[in-house]
Amino acid sequence: MAEDIHNGVNAGSYNDESIKTLDWNEHIRRRAGMYIGRLGNGENPDDGIYVLLKEIIDNSIDEFSMGFGRQVHITIEGREVSVRDFGRGIPLNKVVDATSRLNTGGKFDDTNFKKSVGLNGVGTKAVNALSSSFYVASFRDGRTSFADFSRGKLLNQGMDATNEKNGTLVRFVPDEEMFGDFAYNMEYVKTMVKNYSYLKKGLTLILNGTPYKSEHGLLDLLNDSMNETPLYPPIHLEGEDIEIVLTHGGSYGENISSFVNGQNTRDGGTHLAAYREAIAKTLKEFYKKNYAPEDVRQGVVGAISIQIQEPNFEGQTKTKLGSTYMWEKQERNDDGTALRGADGTAAVDRGPTIRSFVNEFIAKNLDNYLRIHKEIVPIIEEKIKSSQQEREEISGIQKKTRERNKRASVYNRKLRDCRYHYNERAPKNMEDQPEKSSIFITEGDSASGTITKARNANYQAVFSLRGKPINCYKESRRKVAENEELNLLISALGVEDDIDNLRYNNIIVATDADDDGMHIRMLVLTFFMKYYPDLIRRGHVHILQTPLFRVKNKKETRYCYNADERDAAVDALRAGAEITRFKGLGEISSDEFVHFIGEDMRLDPVKLSDDESIADIMEFYMGVNTGVRQNFIRRNLRSEEELEDVNIG
């Protein structure tokens, strides 16, 4: 008898027992990415252990925003984290529910939390489920309610008298089963805490005994983070639910931080788009000249912070604001039921759009500021004119270079595009590809050929450099504009006019693991750092890690990314182990390479912290060859001889 087969699965195996109901904590643990974005071991500032910390601190920040508690104590000892605030404390009979029942919390009620970050009743529960140890205690009016959990399972709870001041204490240890051999990078934590202090004037955050407090908000943030001398003193404007700061520097690109309700929205969103638009529009109207927005914003250093009700973030990690309005609430009848119009649609009370709110604030207040502080007016216009002149000159050179290359069909030889990128309609069943879309920047026919054969052509493109690109740090902008390689790279990325047009989410530099490969990598990164630093700041630029060694015997093959992994593989495979040292990407077969650029691809993000000077970095690595740089290289790089020295023992 024929079996009913659908998509290769026996339909008879799909029955009542196939339907599973997971406990709340098990669902979070199995689908951690839905709740915290990613796991990770702490090497990346976006790793989950920092999201867990932020979720708990956010609750304390929300208490302060509502007028309760002026201090938050944060302690990290090894892998254990504790956060103690002095707010109202969780209602004593709801401590367990508030920390272990999804969609349970006090932030669904606008009267208690008007402009908070966490509104979906998930954050603390995710911390609980993803921690091997989670302890919570609430202190209210001489009483305390506490609970102990492990991986979301309640172990113990109780209530007692206490002398503690009102507030909440949360102590947790992220679970090794989820995060592996993790460690907190205290520089990342320090940056997070400092940002909280800038955004919440009057709040003191004490991290491992060190207090952080800001008196001037975003002005302090800008002054503390600027690594170049501004062309004029920063403009600081404050209003109800909005604060901005703005100046111009001599660097290329824009360096603008954005925040919503104290949350650092690193990926921007509607408020950042409104800020950029409003700056360009207001200055154009002030000078009564039709300056291009990119010329007005060239070299801008600034920040914007807004407070809105019930923000809508894109993703659980809340790094991009998706809200259109300052508030958007379902209107209700006296009995609590949803109010509907005559046509049956829900009645919604909406505030002004974020775009109009930000535009109107900046248009009015920036215009007033410039009329009062007339001394900076010619400085700003001179900067805009200088940017305009350079852009028009460079644009003409780049256009001629690109036209020459297209006539010679150079472009098609250098870029092997993917089927999906931002400027084209995505093929069917590729809804998730914007995040995956990538371009590998490599050098030489051999390496590019290997990657091209191994890649997933749906969302991975390959751009092949010819030899070493010019050192942008040492050359003029005109010389860079005339360079064929970099011109075609700019065109492939789609960032000629605005980096918001970037066609790939991930720019991956893939070079050989030898001296020439490292030099090419530095030249490419120097180009991005000097002319497109926002691509790095927004987390788009990465370095591909590929194995240096293949260790195999007749039964097993292991790929090793450093000499220590190689030695461990040799010890494990023992007699008969054959060792291959990959000196170039072209030496790795495409059949092997497909494993190194798939789901488990190892990428090192290229990062720029706010307090790092791009000019200083480029001078150190690409400027005059000094003894200091030579000593740095000797201390941090192993020689070829060390890598080749294999002790099979």
Secondary structure as the mmCIF struct_conf table of DSSP 4:
data_model
#
loop_
_struct_conf.conf_type_id
_struct_conf.id
_struct_conf.beg_label_comp_id
_struct_conf.beg_label_asym_id
_struct_conf.beg_label_seq_id
_struct_conf.end_label_comp_id
_struct_conf.end_label_asym_id
_struct_conf.end_label_seq_id
STRN STRN1 ILE A 5 HIS A 6
TURN_TY1_P TURN_TY1_P1 ASN A 7 GLY A 8
STRN STRN2 VAL A 9 ASN A 10
HELX_RH_3T_P HELX_RH_3T_P1 ALA A 11 SER A 13
BEND BEND1 ASN A 15 ASN A 15
HELX_RH_3T_P HELX_RH_3T_P2 ASP A 16 SER A 18
HELX_RH_AL_P HELX_RH_AL_P1 TRP A 24 ARG A 30
TURN_TY1_P TURN_TY1_P2 ARG A 31 ARG A 31
HELX_RH_AL_P HELX_RH_AL_P2 ALA A 32 ILE A 36
BEND BEND2 GLY A 37 GLY A 37
BEND BEND3 GLY A 42 ASN A 44
TURN_TY1_P TURN_TY1_P3 PRO A 45 ASP A 46
BEND BEND4 ASP A 47 ASP A 47
HELX_RH_AL_P HELX_RH_AL_P3 GLY A 48 SER A 65
TURN_TY1_P TURN_TY1_P4 MET A 66 GLY A 67
BEND BEND5 ARG A 70 ARG A 70
STRN STRN3 GLN A 71 GLU A 77
TURN_TY1_P TURN_TY1_P5 GLY A 78 ARG A 79
STRN STRN4 GLU A 80 ASP A 85
BEND BEND6 GLY A 87 ARG A 88
HELX_RH_3T_P HELX_RH_3T_P3 LEU A 92 LYS A 94
HELX_RH_AL_P HELX_RH_AL_P4 VAL A 95 SER A 100
BEND BEND7 ARG A 101 ARG A 101
TURN_TY1_P TURN_TY1_P6 LEU A 102 ASN A 103
BEND BEND8 GLY A 105 GLY A 106
TURN_TY1_P TURN_TY1_P7 LYS A 107 PHE A 108
TURN_TY1_P TURN_TY1_P8 ASP A 110 ASN A 112
BEND BEND9 LYS A 114 LYS A 115
BEND BEND10 VAL A 117 VAL A 117
BEND BEND11 ASN A 120 GLY A 121
HELX_RH_AL_P HELX_RH_AL_P5 GLY A 123 ALA A 129
TURN_TY1_P TURN_TY1_P9 LEU A 130 LEU A 130
STRN STRN5 SER A 131 ARG A 140
TURN_TY1_P TURN_TY1_P10 ASP A 141 GLY A 142
STRN STRN6 ARG A 143 SER A 150
TURN_TY1_P TURN_TY1_P11 ARG A 151 GLY A 152
STRN STRN7 LYS A 153 ALA A 161
BEND BEND12 GLU A 164 GLU A 164
HELX_LH_PP_P HELX_LH_PP_P1 LYS A 165 LYS A 165
BEND BEND13 ASN A 166 ASN A 166
STRN STRN8 GLY A 167 PRO A 174
HELX_RH_AL_P HELX_RH_AL_P6 GLU A 176 PHE A 179
BEND BEND14 ASP A 181 ASP A 181
HELX_RH_AL_P HELX_RH_AL_P7 MET A 186 LEU A 199
BEND BEND15 LYS A 200 LYS A 200
TURN_TY1_P TURN_TY1_P12 LYS A 201 GLY A 202
STRN STRN9 THR A 204 LEU A 207
TURN_TY1_P TURN_TY1_P13 ASN A 208 GLY A 209
STRN STRN10 THR A 210 TYR A 212
BEND BEND16 GLU A 215 HIS A 216
TURN_TY1_P TURN_TY1_P14 GLY A 217 GLY A 217
HELX_RH_AL_P HELX_RH_AL_P8 LEU A 218 SER A 225
BEND BEND17 GLU A 228 GLU A 228
BEND BEND18 LEU A 231 TYR A 232
HELX_LH_PP_P HELX_LH_PP_P2 PRO A 233 PRO A 234
STRN STRN11 ILE A 235 GLY A 239
TURN_TY1_P TURN_TY1_P15 GLU A 240 ASP A 241
STRN STRN12 ILE A 242 HIS A 248
BEND BEND19 GLY A 250 GLY A 253
STRN STRN13 ASN A 255 VAL A 260
TURN_TY1_P TURN_TY1_P16 ASN A 261 GLY A 262
STRN STRN14 GLN A 263 ASN A 264
TURN_TY1_P TURN_TY1_P17 ARG A 266 ASP A 267
STRN STRN15 GLY A 269 GLY A 269
HELX_RH_AL_P HELX_RH_AL_P9 THR A 270 TYR A 287
TURN_TY1_P TURN_TY1_P18 LYS A 288 LYS A 288
BEND BEND20 LYS A 289 LYS A 289
HELX_RH_AL_P HELX_RH_AL_P10 PRO A 293 ARG A 297
TURN_TY1_P TURN_TY1_P19 GLN A 298 GLY A 299
STRN STRN16 VAL A 300 ILE A 306
BEND BEND21 GLN A 309 GLU A 310
STRN STRN17 PHE A 313 PHE A 313
BEND BEND22 GLU A 314 GLY A 315
TURN_TY1_P TURN_TY1_P20 GLN A 316 THR A 317
BEND BEND23 LYS A 320 LYS A 320
STRN STRN18 LEU A 321 LEU A 321
STRN STRN19 TYR A 325 TYR A 325
BEND BEND24 MET A 326 MET A 326
STRN STRN20 GLU A 328 GLN A 330
STRN STRN21 ARG A 332 ARG A 332
TURN_TY1_P TURN_TY1_P21 ASP A 334 ASP A 335
BEND BEND25 GLY A 336 GLY A 336
HELX_LH_PP_P HELX_LH_PP_P3 THR A 337 THR A 337
STRN STRN22 ALA A 338 ALA A 338
HELX_LH_PP_P HELX_LH_PP_P4 LEU A 339 LEU A 339
STRN STRN23 ARG A 340 ARG A 340
TURN_TY1_P TURN_TY1_P22 ALA A 342 ASP A 343
BEND BEND26 GLY A 344 GLY A 344
HELX_LH_PP_P HELX_LH_PP_P5 THR A 345 THR A 345
STRN STRN24 ALA A 346 ALA A 346
HELX_LH_PP_P HELX_LH_PP_P6 ALA A 347 ALA A 347
STRN STRN25 VAL A 348 ARG A 350
STRN STRN26 THR A 353 THR A 353
HELX_RH_AL_P HELX_RH_AL_P11 ILE A 354 ILE A 372
HELX_RH_3T_P HELX_RH_3T_P4 LYS A 374 ILE A 376
HELX_RH_AL_P HELX_RH_AL_P12 VAL A 377 ARG A 407
TURN_TY1_P TURN_TY1_P23 ALA A 408 SER A 409
HELX_RH_AL_P HELX_RH_AL_P13 VAL A 410 LYS A 414
STRN STRN27 LEU A 415 ARG A 416
BEND BEND27 ARG A 419 ARG A 419
TURN_TY1_P TURN_TY1_P24 TYR A 422 ASN A 423
BEND BEND28 GLU A 424 GLU A 424
HELX_LH_PP_P HELX_LH_PP_P7 ARG A 425 PRO A 427
TURN_TY1_P TURN_TY1_P25 LYS A 428 ASN A 429
TURN_TY1_P TURN_TY1_P26 GLU A 431 ASP A 432
HELX_RH_AL_P HELX_RH_AL_P14 GLN A 433 LYS A 436
STRN STRN28 SER A 438 GLU A 443
BEND BEND29 GLY A 444 GLY A 444
HELX_RH_AL_P HELX_RH_AL_P15 ASP A 445 ALA A 454
BEND BEND30 ARG A 455 ARG A 455
TURN_TY1_P TURN_TY1_P27 ALA A 457 TYR A 459
STRN STRN29 GLN A 460 LEU A 465
BEND BEND31 GLY A 467 GLY A 467
HELX_LH_PP_P HELX_LH_PP_P8 LYS A 468 ILE A 470
TURN_TY1_P TURN_TY1_P28 CYS A 472 LYS A 474
BEND BEND32 GLU A 475 GLU A 475
HELX_RH_AL_P HELX_RH_AL_P16 ARG A 477 ALA A 481
TURN_TY1_P TURN_TY1_P29 GLU A 482 GLU A 482
HELX_RH_AL_P HELX_RH_AL_P17 GLU A 484 LEU A 493
TURN_TY1_P TURN_TY1_P30 GLY A 494 GLY A 494
BEND BEND33 GLU A 496 ASP A 497
HELX_RH_3T_P HELX_RH_3T_P5 ILE A 499 ASN A 501
BEND BEND34 ARG A 503 ARG A 503
BEND BEND35 ASN A 505 ASN A 505
STRN STRN30 ASN A 506 VAL A 509
BEND BEND36 ALA A 513 ASP A 514
HELX_RH_AL_P HELX_RH_AL_P18 ASP A 515 TYR A 531
HELX_RH_AL_P HELX_RH_AL_P19 PRO A 533 ARG A 537
TURN_TY1_P TURN_TY1_P31 ARG A 538 GLY A 539
STRN STRN31 VAL A 541 GLN A 545
BEND BEND37 LEU A 548 LEU A 548
STRN STRN32 PHE A 549 LYS A 552
BEND BEND38 LYS A 554 LYS A 555
STRN STRN33 THR A 557 CYS A 560
BEND BEND39 TYR A 561 ASN A 562
HELX_RH_AL_P HELX_RH_AL_P20 ALA A 563 LEU A 573
TURN_TY1_P TURN_TY1_P32 ALA A 575 GLY A 576
STRN STRN34 GLU A 578 ARG A 581
BEND BEND40 GLY A 584 GLY A 584
HELX_RH_3T_P HELX_RH_3T_P6 LEU A 585 GLU A 587
BEND BEND41 ILE A 588 ILE A 588
HELX_RH_AL_P HELX_RH_AL_P21 SER A 590 PHE A 593
TURN_TY1_P TURN_TY1_P33 VAL A 594 PHE A 596
BEND BEND42 ILE A 597 GLY A 598
TURN_TY1_P TURN_TY1_P34 GLU A 599 ASP A 600
STRN STRN35 ARG A 602 PRO A 605
TURN_TY1_P TURN_TY1_P35 ASP A 610 ASP A 611
HELX_RH_AL_P HELX_RH_AL_P22 ILE A 614 MET A 622
BEND BEND43 GLY A 623 VAL A 624
HELX_RH_AL_P HELX_RH_AL_P23 GLY A 627 ASN A 636
HELX_RH_AL_P HELX_RH_AL_P24 GLU A 640 GLU A 644
#
